[in-house]
Amino acid sequence: MSHPRREIDALIHSPVRFSLLAALRNLEDVDFRFLADLLEVSDSTLSQALTALADAGLVTVRKEASGRRTRTWVGITDAGRAAFARHLATLQAIIDAGAATERTPE
């Protein structure tokens, strides 16, 4: 049996992408600015994370005209929810594997 760390999704495991999916899984479509402020990241960092996740089909990104500006809305896909749930299960399996090796005091 191999260690559960081999199942970690490297795409999701990035701190910004992980935080992004964690926020989106409990929200409807969210404004780009709200996400950048929530995650405390620059626009370019958020944009790069969104591009990677959108390319993998884990999030949707849509632009909408709002007066003279364009607003960007972000949502998680069903595939994104499933991938995030698998990632959380993998992290729990790693924790559980570590707990199984704890020594009891003699």
Biopython code that builds the backbone (N, CA, C, O; Angstrom):
import numpy as np
from Bio.PDB.StructureBuilder import StructureBuilder

atoms = [
    (1, "MET", "N", (0.844, -1.180, 0.000)),
    (1, "MET", "CA", (0.000, 0.000, 0.000)),
    (1, "MET", "C", (0.893, 1.248, 0.000)),
    (1, "MET", "O", (1.847, 1.320, 0.775)),
    (2, "SER", "N", (0.599, 2.213, -0.843)),
    (2, "SER", "CA", (1.429, 3.406, -0.921)),
    (2, "SER", "C", (0.906, 4.488, 0.021)),
    (2, "SER", "O", (-0.260, 4.491, 0.416)),
    (3, "HIS", "N", (1.793, 5.389, 0.359)),
    (3, "HIS", "CA", (1.438, 6.482, 1.262)),
    (3, "HIS", "C", (0.425, 7.392, 0.573)),
    (3, "HIS", "O", (0.542, 7.641, -0.627)),
    (4, "PRO", "N", (-0.568, 7.894, 1.309)),
    (4, "PRO", "CA", (-1.613, 8.730, 0.707)),
    (4, "PRO", "C", (-1.091, 10.028, 0.090)),
    (4, "PRO", "O", (-1.791, 10.639, -0.717)),
    (5, "ARG", "N", (0.110, 10.462, 0.443)),
    (5, "ARG", "CA", (0.630, 11.708, -0.134)),
    (5, "ARG", "C", (0.758, 11.624, -1.640)),
    (5, "ARG", "O", (0.776, 12.649, -2.323)),
    (6, "ARG", "N", (0.846, 10.416, -2.162)),
    (6, "ARG", "CA", (0.964, 10.228, -3.608)),
    (6, "ARG", "C", (-0.320, 10.642, -4.338)),
    (6, "ARG", "O", (-0.320, 10.817, -5.556)),
    (7, "GLU", "N", (-1.400, 10.793, -3.590)),
    (7, "GLU", "CA", (-2.686, 11.180, -4.177)),
    (7, "GLU", "C", (-2.950, 12.682, -4.117)),
    (7, "GLU", "O", (-3.983, 13.148, -4.597)),
    (8, "ILE", "N", (-2.028, 13.439, -3.533)),
    (8, "ILE", "CA", (-2.228, 14.891, -3.443)),
    (8, "ILE", "C", (-2.305, 15.480, -4.845)),
    (8, "ILE", "O", (-1.504, 15.150, -5.719)),
    (9, "ASP", "N", (-3.265, 16.341, -5.039)),
    (9, "ASP", "CA", (-3.432, 17.034, -6.309)),
    (9, "ASP", "C", (-2.562, 18.287, -6.265)),
    (9, "ASP", "O", (-2.899, 19.248, -5.572)),
    (10, "ALA", "N", (-1.453, 18.287, -6.993)),
    (10, "ALA", "CA", (-0.502, 19.402, -6.957)),
    (10, "ALA", "C", (-1.146, 20.708, -7.422)),
    (10, "ALA", "O", (-0.774, 21.784, -6.955)),
    (11, "LEU", "N", (-2.096, 20.616, -8.329)),
    (11, "LEU", "CA", (-2.777, 21.820, -8.801)),
    (11, "LEU", "C", (-3.532, 22.487, -7.664)),
    (11, "LEU", "O", (-3.474, 23.707, -7.510)),
    (12, "ILE", "N", (-4.231, 21.707, -6.876)),
    (12, "ILE", "CA", (-5.036, 22.243, -5.777)),
    (12, "ILE", "C", (-4.178, 22.580, -4.564)),
    (12, "ILE", "O", (-4.532, 23.475, -3.796)),
    (13, "HIS", "N", (-3.074, 21.894, -4.376)),
    (13, "HIS", "CA", (-2.293, 22.019, -3.148)),
    (13, "HIS", "C", (-1.588, 23.367, -2.986)),
    (13, "HIS", "O", (-1.185, 23.718, -1.877)),
    (14, "SER", "N", (-1.437, 24.113, -4.056)),
    (14, "SER", "CA", (-0.877, 25.468, -3.952)),
    (14, "SER", "C", (-1.699, 26.258, -2.949)),
    (14, "SER", "O", (-2.928, 26.211, -3.002)),
    (15, "PRO", "N", (-1.061, 26.986, -2.032)),
    (15, "PRO", "CA", (-1.830, 27.707, -1.007)),
    (15, "PRO", "C", (-2.908, 28.641, -1.563)),
    (15, "PRO", "O", (-4.014, 28.691, -1.024)),
    (16, "VAL", "N", (-2.605, 29.372, -2.624)),
    (16, "VAL", "CA", (-3.606, 30.301, -3.170)),
    (16, "VAL", "C", (-4.741, 29.527, -3.829)),
    (16, "VAL", "O", (-5.908, 29.846, -3.604)),
    (17, "ARG", "N", (-4.426, 28.520, -4.637)),
    (17, "ARG", "CA", (-5.484, 27.753, -5.308)),
    (17, "ARG", "C", (-6.317, 26.973, -4.294)),
    (17, "ARG", "O", (-7.534, 26.871, -4.449)),
    (18, "PHE", "N", (-5.689, 26.430, -3.271)),
    (18, "PHE", "CA", (-6.411, 25.724, -2.210)),
    (18, "PHE", "C", (-7.377, 26.679, -1.507)),
    (18, "PHE", "O", (-8.547, 26.351, -1.309)),
    (19, "SER", "N", (-6.884, 27.856, -1.133)),
    (19, "SER", "CA", (-7.715, 28.853, -0.456)),
    (19, "SER", "C", (-8.854, 29.318, -1.349)),
    (19, "SER", "O", (-9.971, 29.539, -0.881)),
    (20, "LEU", "N", (-8.569, 29.463, -2.621)),
    (20, "LEU", "CA", (-9.576, 29.895, -3.585)),
    (20, "LEU", "C", (-10.709, 28.879, -3.682)),
    (20, "LEU", "O", (-11.881, 29.249, -3.615)),
    (21, "LEU", "N", (-10.370, 27.606, -3.837)),
    (21, "LEU", "CA", (-11.406, 26.569, -3.920)),
    (21, "LEU", "C", (-12.157, 26.434, -2.602)),
    (21, "LEU", "O", (-13.365, 26.195, -2.596)),
    (22, "ALA", "N", (-11.452, 26.585, -1.491)),
    (22, "ALA", "CA", (-12.112, 26.508, -0.179)),
    (22, "ALA", "C", (-13.166, 27.608, -0.054)),
    (22, "ALA", "O", (-14.255, 27.368, 0.468)),
    (23, "ALA", "N", (-12.851, 28.796, -0.525)),
    (23, "ALA", "CA", (-13.811, 29.907, -0.464)),
    (23, "ALA", "C", (-14.974, 29.674, -1.421)),
    (23, "ALA", "O", (-16.131, 29.894, -1.064)),
    (24, "LEU", "N", (-14.667, 29.232, -2.627)),
    (24, "LEU", "CA", (-15.710, 29.086, -3.640)),
    (24, "LEU", "C", (-16.682, 27.953, -3.348)),
    (24, "LEU", "O", (-17.834, 28.014, -3.775)),
    (25, "ARG", "N", (-16.257, 26.940, -2.645)),
    (25, "ARG", "CA", (-17.144, 25.784, -2.449)),
    (25, "ARG", "C", (-18.374, 26.125, -1.624)),
    (25, "ARG", "O", (-19.356, 25.383, -1.642)),
    (26, "ASN", "N", (-18.331, 27.238, -0.903)),
    (26, "ASN", "CA", (-19.465, 27.635, -0.075)),
    (26, "ASN", "C", (-20.175, 28.881, -0.589)),
    (26, "ASN", "O", (-21.050, 29.422, 0.087)),
    (27, "LEU", "N", (-19.802, 29.337, -1.781)),
    (27, "LEU", "CA", (-20.357, 30.579, -2.308)),
    (27, "LEU", "C", (-20.901, 30.366, -3.715)),
    (27, "LEU", "O", (-20.493, 29.446, -4.423)),
    (28, "GLU", "N", (-21.821, 31.225, -4.103)),
    (28, "GLU", "CA", (-22.273, 31.262, -5.490)),
    (28, "GLU", "C", (-21.212, 32.019, -6.281)),
    (28, "GLU", "O", (-20.098, 32.197, -5.789)),
    (29, "ASP", "N", (-21.525, 32.463, -7.476)),
    (29, "ASP", "CA", (-20.565, 33.250, -8.243)),
    (29, "ASP", "C", (-20.085, 34.438, -7.416)),
    (29, "ASP", "O", (-20.877, 35.127, -6.772)),
    (30, "VAL", "N", (-18.785, 34.663, -7.447)),
    (30, "VAL", "CA", (-18.160, 35.675, -6.611)),
    (30, "VAL", "C", (-17.391, 36.658, -7.488)),
    (30, "VAL", "O", (-16.767, 36.270, -8.477)),
    (31, "ASP", "N", (-17.443, 37.912, -7.119)),
    (31, "ASP", "CA", (-16.733, 38.961, -7.815)),
    (31, "ASP", "C", (-15.218, 38.820, -7.608)),
    (31, "ASP", "O", (-14.759, 38.525, -6.505)),
    (32, "PHE", "N", (-14.459, 39.034, -8.672)),
    (32, "PHE", "CA", (-13.000, 38.945, -8.647)),
    (32, "PHE", "C", (-12.423, 39.799, -7.520)),
    (32, "PHE", "O", (-11.574, 39.332, -6.761)),
    (33, "ARG", "N", (-12.875, 41.036, -7.408)),
    (33, "ARG", "CA", (-12.346, 41.960, -6.387)),
    (33, "ARG", "C", (-12.577, 41.410, -4.997)),
    (33, "ARG", "O", (-11.690, 41.480, -4.147)),
    (34, "PHE", "N", (-13.774, 40.857, -4.750)),
    (34, "PHE", "CA", (-14.081, 40.256, -3.453)),
    (34, "PHE", "C", (-13.094, 39.144, -3.140)),
    (34, "PHE", "O", (-12.580, 39.060, -2.025)),
    (35, "LEU", "N", (-12.826, 38.285, -4.129)),
    (35, "LEU", "CA", (-11.886, 37.177, -3.916)),
    (35, "LEU", "C", (-10.472, 37.664, -3.639)),
    (35, "LEU", "O", (-9.805, 37.156, -2.738)),
    (36, "ALA", "N", (-10.015, 38.638, -4.401)),
    (36, "ALA", "CA", (-8.664, 39.167, -4.188)),
    (36, "ALA", "C", (-8.528, 39.725, -2.771)),
    (36, "ALA", "O", (-7.518, 39.502, -2.103)),
    (37, "ASP", "N", (-9.546, 40.447, -2.322)),
    (37, "ASP", "CA", (-9.514, 40.998, -0.964)),
    (37, "ASP", "C", (-9.603, 39.891, 0.084)),
    (37, "ASP", "O", (-8.870, 39.909, 1.073)),
    (38, "LEU", "N", (-10.489, 38.941, -0.130)),
    (38, "LEU", "CA", (-10.666, 37.833, 0.813)),
    (38, "LEU", "C", (-9.377, 37.031, 0.989)),
    (38, "LEU", "O", (-8.989, 36.700, 2.110)),
    (39, "LEU", "N", (-8.722, 36.726, -0.123)),
    (39, "LEU", "CA", (-7.512, 35.899, -0.088)),
    (39, "LEU", "C", (-6.247, 36.707, 0.162)),
    (39, "LEU", "O", (-5.168, 36.149, 0.360)),
    (40, "GLU", "N", (-6.393, 38.028, 0.148)),
    (40, "GLU", "CA", (-5.252, 38.925, 0.374)),
    (40, "GLU", "C", (-4.121, 38.655, -0.621)),
    (40, "GLU", "O", (-2.964, 38.466, -0.247)),
    (41, "VAL", "N", (-4.504, 38.642, -1.916)),
    (41, "VAL", "CA", (-3.535, 38.423, -2.984)),
    (41, "VAL", "C", (-3.679, 39.536, -4.024)),
    (41, "VAL", "O", (-4.705, 40.211, -4.099)),
    (42, "SER", "N", (-2.635, 39.705, -4.811)),
    (42, "SER", "CA", (-2.680, 40.701, -5.878)),
    (42, "SER", "C", (-3.586, 40.212, -7.001)),
    (42, "SER", "O", (-3.896, 39.024, -7.096)),
    (43, "ASP", "N", (-3.999, 41.134, -7.837)),
    (43, "ASP", "CA", (-4.827, 40.780, -8.984)),
    (43, "ASP", "C", (-4.103, 39.775, -9.884)),
    (43, "ASP", "O", (-4.716, 38.825, -10.372)),
    (44, "SER", "N", (-2.806, 39.979, -10.103)),
    (44, "SER", "CA", (-2.078, 39.073, -10.997)),
    (44, "SER", "C", (-1.960, 37.669, -10.398)),
    (44, "SER", "O", (-2.052, 36.679, -11.124)),
    (45, "THR", "N", (-1.761, 37.579, -9.093)),
    (45, "THR", "CA", (-1.685, 36.259, -8.441)),
    (45, "THR", "C", (-3.020, 35.541, -8.555)),
    (45, "THR", "O", (-3.066, 34.354, -8.876)),
    (46, "LEU", "N", (-4.106, 36.259, -8.292)),
    (46, "LEU", "CA", (-5.428, 35.654, -8.398)),
    (46, "LEU", "C", (-5.721, 35.260, -9.837)),
    (46, "LEU", "O", (-6.258, 34.182, -10.088)),
    (47, "SER", "N", (-5.377, 36.114, -10.772)),
    (47, "SER", "CA", (-5.608, 35.820, -12.185)),
    (47, "SER", "C", (-4.873, 34.557, -12.620)),
    (47, "SER", "O", (-5.434, 33.725, -13.333)),
    (48, "GLN", "N", (-3.626, 34.413, -12.193)),
    (48, "GLN", "CA", (-2.850, 33.215, -12.537)),
    (48, "GLN", "C", (-3.478, 31.961, -11.937)),
    (48, "GLN", "O", (-3.557, 30.927, -12.600)),
    (49, "ALA", "N", (-3.922, 32.048, -10.690)),
    (49, "ALA", "CA", (-4.552, 30.904, -10.027)),
    (49, "ALA", "C", (-5.849, 30.537, -10.737)),
    (49, "ALA", "O", (-6.129, 29.359, -10.958)),
    (50, "LEU", "N", (-6.631, 31.536, -11.090)),
    (50, "LEU", "CA", (-7.902, 31.286, -11.780)),
    (50, "LEU", "C", (-7.675, 30.662, -13.155)),
    (50, "LEU", "O", (-8.408, 29.758, -13.557)),
    (51, "THR", "N", (-6.674, 31.137, -13.866)),
    (51, "THR", "CA", (-6.373, 30.571, -15.185)),
    (51, "THR", "C", (-6.035, 29.090, -15.067)),
    (51, "THR", "O", (-6.533, 28.275, -15.843)),
    (52, "ALA", "N", (-5.197, 28.743, -14.109)),
    (52, "ALA", "CA", (-4.817, 27.336, -13.923)),
    (52, "ALA", "C", (-6.030, 26.481, -13.576)),
    (52, "ALA", "O", (-6.199, 25.391, -14.123)),
    (53, "LEU", "N", (-6.868, 26.966, -12.675)),
    (53, "LEU", "CA", (-8.041, 26.194, -12.265)),
    (53, "LEU", "C", (-9.095, 26.136, -13.369)),
    (53, "LEU", "O", (-9.755, 25.111, -13.542)),
    (54, "ALA", "N", (-9.255, 27.225, -14.112)),
    (54, "ALA", "CA", (-10.219, 27.239, -15.217)),
    (54, "ALA", "C", (-9.759, 26.300, -16.332)),
    (54, "ALA", "O", (-10.575, 25.582, -16.910)),
    (55, "ASP", "N", (-8.474, 26.299, -16.634)),
    (55, "ASP", "CA", (-7.937, 25.401, -17.665)),
    (55, "ASP", "C", (-8.180, 23.933, -17.310)),
    (55, "ASP", "O", (-8.343, 23.088, -18.190)),
    (56, "ALA", "N", (-8.200, 23.644, -16.004)),
    (56, "ALA", "CA", (-8.448, 22.272, -15.538)),
    (56, "ALA", "C", (-9.938, 21.981, -15.387)),
    (56, "ALA", "O", (-10.314, 20.859, -15.050)),
    (57, "GLY", "N", (-10.789, 22.975, -15.632)),
    (57, "GLY", "CA", (-12.232, 22.771, -15.535)),
    (57, "GLY", "C", (-12.778, 22.803, -14.119)),
    (57, "GLY", "O", (-13.887, 22.332, -13.867)),
    (58, "LEU", "N", (-11.994, 23.366, -13.180)),
    (58, "LEU", "CA", (-12.422, 23.371, -11.780)),
    (58, "LEU", "C", (-13.198, 24.625, -11.402)),
    (58, "LEU", "O", (-13.959, 24.617, -10.435)),
    (59, "VAL", "N", (-13.008, 25.702, -12.159)),
    (59, "VAL", "CA", (-13.757, 26.935, -11.913)),
    (59, "VAL", "C", (-14.233, 27.505, -13.245)),
    (59, "VAL", "O", (-13.716, 27.168, -14.310)),
    (60, "THR", "N", (-15.227, 28.371, -13.151)),
    (60, "THR", "CA", (-15.668, 29.125, -14.322)),
    (60, "THR", "C", (-15.351, 30.587, -14.072)),
    (60, "THR", "O", (-15.424, 31.072, -12.943)),
    (61, "VAL", "N", (-15.003, 31.275, -15.133)),
    (61, "VAL", "CA", (-14.720, 32.702, -15.066)),
    (61, "VAL", "C", (-15.524, 33.356, -16.174)),
    (61, "VAL", "O", (-15.406, 32.991, -17.344)),
    (62, "ARG", "N", (-16.345, 34.330, -15.795)),
    (62, "ARG", "CA", (-17.122, 35.027, -16.819)),
    (62, "ARG", "C", (-17.032, 36.522, -16.589)),
    (62, "ARG", "O", (-16.963, 36.997, -15.455)),
    (63, "LYS", "N", (-17.033, 37.235, -17.672)),
    (63, "LYS", "CA", (-16.946, 38.699, -17.621)),
    (63, "LYS", "C", (-18.302, 39.280, -17.981)),
    (63, "LYS", "O", (-19.012, 38.764, -18.844)),
    (64, "GLU", "N", (-18.644, 40.364, -17.302)),
    (64, "GLU", "CA", (-19.945, 40.999, -17.499)),
    (64, "GLU", "C", (-19.760, 42.514, -17.505)),
    (64, "GLU", "O", (-19.111, 43.077, -16.624)),
    (65, "ALA", "N", (-20.339, 43.160, -18.512)),
    (65, "ALA", "CA", (-20.269, 44.617, -18.583)),
    (65, "ALA", "C", (-21.059, 45.219, -17.435)),
    (65, "ALA", "O", (-22.175, 44.794, -17.138)),
    (66, "SER", "N", (-20.461, 46.218, -16.795)),
    (66, "SER", "CA", (-21.113, 46.910, -15.692)),
    (66, "SER", "C", (-20.813, 48.397, -15.864)),
    (66, "SER", "O", (-19.838, 48.918, -15.324)),
    (67, "GLY", "N", (-21.666, 49.059, -16.622)),
    (67, "GLY", "CA", (-21.405, 50.459, -16.940)),
    (67, "GLY", "C", (-20.211, 50.556, -17.874)),
    (67, "GLY", "O", (-20.181, 49.921, -18.928)),
    (68, "ARG", "N", (-19.238, 51.347, -17.483)),
    (68, "ARG", "CA", (-18.037, 51.500, -18.303)),
    (68, "ARG", "C", (-16.976, 50.464, -17.959)),
    (68, "ARG", "O", (-15.932, 50.398, -18.607)),
    (69, "ARG", "N", (-17.241, 49.675, -16.960)),
    (69, "ARG", "CA", (-16.267, 48.677, -16.505)),
    (69, "ARG", "C", (-16.739, 47.269, -16.831)),
    (69, "ARG", "O", (-17.896, 47.043, -17.185)),
    (70, "THR", "N", (-15.829, 46.352, -16.704)),
    (70, "THR", "CA", (-16.164, 44.941, -16.840)),
    (70, "THR", "C", (-15.900, 44.272, -15.497)),
    (70, "THR", "O", (-14.825, 44.422, -14.916)),
    (71, "ARG", "N", (-16.883, 43.540, -15.016)),
    (71, "ARG", "CA", (-16.712, 42.788, -13.763)),
    (71, "ARG", "C", (-16.465, 41.331, -14.107)),
    (71, "ARG", "O", (-17.034, 40.789, -15.054)),
    (72, "THR", "N", (-15.614, 40.721, -13.323)),
    (72, "THR", "CA", (-15.292, 39.307, -13.516)),
    (72, "THR", "C", (-15.917, 38.516, -12.375)),
    (72, "THR", "O", (-15.744, 38.835, -11.199)),
    (73, "TRP", "N", (-16.651, 37.474, -12.759)),
    (73, "TRP", "CA", (-17.324, 36.606, -11.789)),
    (73, "TRP", "C", (-16.691, 35.227, -11.848)),
    (73, "TRP", "O", (-16.346, 34.730, -12.920)),
    (74, "VAL", "N", (-16.546, 34.619, -10.680)),
    (74, "VAL", "CA", (-15.895, 33.323, -10.569)),
    (74, "VAL", "C", (-16.806, 32.363, -9.824)),
    (74, "VAL", "O", (-17.435, 32.736, -8.834)),
    (75, "GLY", "N", (-16.877, 31.128, -10.301)),
    (75, "GLY", "CA", (-17.656, 30.098, -9.640)),
    (75, "GLY", "C", (-16.930, 28.767, -9.695)),
    (75, "GLY", "O", (-16.062, 28.562, -10.544)),
    (76, "ILE", "N", (-17.276, 27.881, -8.808)),
    (76, "ILE", "CA", (-16.685, 26.541, -8.800)),
    (76, "ILE", "C", (-17.586, 25.611, -9.607)),
    (76, "ILE", "O", (-18.810, 25.739, -9.564)),
    (77, "THR", "N", (-16.992, 24.686, -10.334)),
    (77, "THR", "CA", (-17.759, 23.717, -11.108)),
    (77, "THR", "C", (-18.014, 22.476, -10.251)),
    (77, "THR", "O", (-17.435, 22.326, -9.175)),
    (78, "ASP", "N", (-18.875, 21.600, -10.734)),
    (78, "ASP", "CA", (-19.084, 20.322, -10.034)),
    (78, "ASP", "C", (-17.781, 19.537, -9.975)),
    (78, "ASP", "O", (-17.477, 18.900, -8.966)),
    (79, "ALA", "N", (-17.020, 19.583, -11.050)),
    (79, "ALA", "CA", (-15.715, 18.896, -11.072)),
    (79, "ALA", "C", (-14.775, 19.515, -10.040)),
    (79, "ALA", "O", (-13.995, 18.808, -9.402)),
    (80, "GLY", "N", (-14.851, 20.837, -9.878)),
    (80, "GLY", "CA", (-14.027, 21.513, -8.883)),
    (80, "GLY", "C", (-14.400, 21.115, -7.466)),
    (80, "GLY", "O", (-13.528, 20.903, -6.623)),
    (81, "ARG", "N", (-15.700, 21.014, -7.203)),
    (81, "ARG", "CA", (-16.158, 20.565, -5.872)),
    (81, "ARG", "C", (-15.676, 19.150, -5.589)),
    (81, "ARG", "O", (-15.203, 18.852, -4.492)),
    (82, "ALA", "N", (-15.800, 18.285, -6.585)),
    (82, "ALA", "CA", (-15.384, 16.889, -6.406)),
    (82, "ALA", "C", (-13.877, 16.791, -6.194)),
    (82, "ALA", "O", (-13.418, 16.048, -5.327)),
    (83, "ALA", "N", (-13.108, 17.536, -6.980)),
    (83, "ALA", "CA", (-11.644, 17.505, -6.850)),
    (83, "ALA", "C", (-11.218, 18.035, -5.484)),
    (83, "ALA", "O", (-10.307, 17.492, -4.858)),
    (84, "PHE", "N", (-11.881, 19.099, -5.025)),
    (84, "PHE", "CA", (-11.541, 19.654, -3.716)),
    (84, "PHE", "C", (-11.891, 18.662, -2.605)),
    (84, "PHE", "O", (-11.126, 18.507, -1.653)),
    (85, "ALA", "N", (-13.020, 18.001, -2.715)),
    (85, "ALA", "CA", (-13.409, 16.999, -1.715)),
    (85, "ALA", "C", (-12.399, 15.839, -1.686)),
    (85, "ALA", "O", (-12.038, 15.354, -0.614)),
    (86, "ARG", "N", (-11.947, 15.401, -2.870)),
    (86, "ARG", "CA", (-10.923, 14.338, -2.919)),
    (86, "ARG", "C", (-9.630, 14.810, -2.263)),
    (86, "ARG", "O", (-8.978, 14.058, -1.539)),
    (87, "HIS", "N", (-9.273, 16.052, -2.524)),
    (87, "HIS", "CA", (-8.042, 16.594, -1.943)),
    (87, "HIS", "C", (-8.141, 16.637, -0.419)),
    (87, "HIS", "O", (-7.192, 16.276, 0.277)),
    (88, "LEU", "N", (-9.283, 17.076, 0.098)),
    (88, "LEU", "CA", (-9.482, 17.096, 1.550)),
    (88, "LEU", "C", (-9.415, 15.684, 2.123)),
    (88, "LEU", "O", (-8.833, 15.471, 3.186)),
    (89, "ALA", "N", (-10.006, 14.728, 1.425)),
    (89, "ALA", "CA", (-9.961, 13.330, 1.889)),
    (89, "ALA", "C", (-8.523, 12.821, 1.904)),
    (89, "ALA", "O", (-8.133, 12.079, 2.807)),
    (90, "THR", "N", (-7.741, 13.215, 0.913)),
    (90, "THR", "CA", (-6.334, 12.808, 0.872)),
    (90, "THR", "C", (-5.569, 13.413, 2.038)),
    (90, "THR", "O", (-4.773, 12.725, 2.677)),
    (91, "LEU", "N", (-5.797, 14.687, 2.325)),
    (91, "LEU", "CA", (-5.135, 15.313, 3.469)),
    (91, "LEU", "C", (-5.517, 14.606, 4.767)),
    (91, "LEU", "O", (-4.671, 14.395, 5.637)),
    (92, "GLN", "N", (-6.798, 14.241, 4.894)),
    (92, "GLN", "CA", (-7.226, 13.520, 6.096)),
    (92, "GLN", "C", (-6.570, 12.146, 6.171)),
    (92, "GLN", "O", (-6.204, 11.693, 7.256)),
    (93, "ALA", "N", (-6.418, 11.481, 5.034)),
    (93, "ALA", "CA", (-5.751, 10.174, 5.013)),
    (93, "ALA", "C", (-4.291, 10.302, 5.448)),
    (93, "ALA", "O", (-3.768, 9.421, 6.130)),
    (94, "ILE", "N", (-3.639, 11.384, 5.061)),
    (94, "ILE", "CA", (-2.253, 11.613, 5.486)),
    (94, "ILE", "C", (-2.206, 11.829, 6.996)),
    (94, "ILE", "O", (-1.327, 11.297, 7.674)),
    (95, "ILE", "N", (-3.144, 12.605, 7.520)),
    (95, "ILE", "CA", (-3.216, 12.817, 8.971)),
    (95, "ILE", "C", (-3.456, 11.501, 9.686)),
    (95, "ILE", "O", (-2.808, 11.193, 10.687)),
    (96, "ASP", "N", (-4.401, 10.726, 9.156)),
    (96, "ASP", "CA", (-4.721, 9.439, 9.777)),
    (96, "ASP", "C", (-3.538, 8.476, 9.721)),
    (96, "ASP", "O", (-3.311, 7.716, 10.662)),
    (97, "ALA", "N", (-2.789, 8.505, 8.625)),
    (97, "ALA", "CA", (-1.607, 7.636, 8.506)),
    (97, "ALA", "C", (-0.561, 8.026, 9.545)),
    (97, "ALA", "O", (0.103, 7.169, 10.126)),
    (98, "GLY", "N", (-0.426, 9.328, 9.768)),
    (98, "GLY", "CA", (0.518, 9.786, 10.789)),
    (98, "GLY", "C", (0.064, 9.407, 12.183)),
    (98, "GLY", "O", (0.882, 9.035, 13.025)),
    (99, "ALA", "N", (-1.233, 9.496, 12.436)),
    (99, "ALA", "CA", (-1.773, 9.136, 13.745)),
    (99, "ALA", "C", (-1.593, 7.652, 14.027)),
    (99, "ALA", "O", (-1.403, 7.251, 15.175)),
    (100, "ALA", "N", (-1.654, 6.838, 12.979)),
    (100, "ALA", "CA", (-1.504, 5.388, 13.145)),
    (100, "ALA", "C", (-0.094, 5.018, 13.564)),
    (100, "ALA", "O", (0.128, 3.933, 14.100)),
    (101, "THR", "N", (0.867, 5.911, 13.325)),
    (101, "THR", "CA", (2.252, 5.604, 13.673)),
    (101, "THR", "C", (2.686, 6.211, 14.998)),
    (101, "THR", "O", (3.821, 6.019, 15.433)),
    (102, "GLU", "N", (1.768, 6.953, 15.647)),
    (102, "GLU", "CA", (2.120, 7.560, 16.921)),
    (102, "GLU", "C", (2.413, 6.481, 17.950)),
    (102, "GLU", "O", (1.745, 5.449, 18.019)),
    (103, "ARG", "N", (3.416, 6.755, 18.730)),
    (103, "ARG", "CA", (3.787, 5.806, 19.776)),
    (103, "ARG", "C", (3.015, 6.113, 21.041)),
    (103, "ARG", "O", (2.777, 7.274, 21.371)),
    (104, "THR", "N", (2.639, 5.097, 21.723)),
    (104, "THR", "CA", (1.989, 5.309, 23.012)),
    (104, "THR", "C", (3.067, 5.317, 24.089)),
    (104, "THR", "O", (4.010, 4.528, 24.035)),
    (105, "PRO", "N", (2.928, 6.207, 25.066)),
    (105, "PRO", "CA", (3.953, 6.255, 26.146)),
    (105, "PRO", "C", (3.959, 4.947, 26.931)),
    (105, "PRO", "O", (2.921, 4.328, 27.165)),
    (106, "GLU", "N", (5.144, 4.556, 27.320)),
    (106, "GLU", "CA", (5.271, 3.294, 28.064)),
    (106, "GLU", "C", (5.171, 3.512, 29.532)),
    (106, "GLU", "O", (5.258, 2.558, 30.305)),
]
sb = StructureBuilder()
sb.init_structure("model")
sb.init_model(0)
sb.init_chain("A")
sb.init_seg("    ")
for serial, (resi, resn, name, xyz) in enumerate(atoms, 1):
    if name == "N":
        sb.init_residue(resn, " ", resi, " ")
    sb.init_atom(name, np.array(xyz, "f"), 0.0, 1.0, " ", f" {name:<3s}", serial, name[0])
structure = sb.get_structure()
